[in-house]
């Protein structure tokens, strides 16, 4: 079930969020990091050695940020889901009271 928070980042993964999606977010974050690292190496081969000192910190930072954003979105999604479940329980309780 996709929630409003998921529409902001879509869990930084592009998939509907689940509370148990931390491994998926870790895979995405480091997968994106490896992709950027490969691009960085390509630039390094055709660029200068100075790019090495730019690419590695960028890879680590982008990977970490993607992972953290994914985890934050999963946490917000689980809070939203709990809130929706409480609202549904309250509605059912009031309906039962009205029937009696």
N, C-alpha and C positions, 0 to 999 in steps of 0.2 A: 504494500500500500504506500503510495507516494503522498507526502505531506508538504505543506507550504515551504518548509525549510529546504526540502529537496529541490524545489524549483529554483532556489538561489544558486546552489552549486551542483545540484544533482549528486551530492555525495562526493564531488570531485572525481566521480568514476563514470558518470553517465548512466548508471543503473539505478533502479528504484532502491531506496535505502532500506536496510534492515539493521536491527540492533546488533546483529552478529557479523557485521560487515567489515570488521577491523582488518582481517587478513586480506580481504579484497582491496581495501584502501591501501594497505601496505604494499600489495602487489602493484597497484596502480602507481603509487608514489615512486617506488623504486624502478618500476618499468619505465615510467616517464623519465626518471633520472638517467637510466641507462641509454634511452633514446637520445636525450640531450647530450650525454657523454659521447655517444657515437658521432653526433653532429660536431661536437667540440673537437674530437680527434680528427675528423675530416678537415675542419678548419685549421687545426694544428699542422696537419701534413702540408696543406697548401698555404699556411700562414706563417706565423713566427712562433718561437718557443715561449714568448710572453703569454700567448693565449692559454697555455697550460695552467698558468696561475689564475686565469680568469675562469676557465671552464670547470675545473674541479670544484671550487667553492660554489659556483652557480648550480652545478648538478646536485650537490649535497643540499643546498638551501631549497631549491625547487622541490626536490623529492620530499624533504621534511615538511615543507609547507603543504604540499598536496596531501600527505599522509595525515597531518594534523587537521586540515580542513575536512577531510573525509570522516575522521573520527568525531569531530565536533558536530558535523551534520548528522551523523548516526545517533549521537547522544541527544541532540535536539529533536530528532525524529522520534526517538523512543519516548521522550517526555511528552511530545505532542500526542503520540498514540495512547499513552496512559491517561492523558487528559480527556481524549475522545472516549475512551472506555468508561471513565468515571461519569461523563455526561450521559452516555447511553444507559448506565446503571441507574442514574437519577431519573431519567425519563421513564424507564421501565417501572421504577418504584412508584412514581406519581401516577402512572397509568393503572397500576394494580390498586392503588388507594382509591382512584376514581371509580373503578369497577366495583369495589366493595361498597 
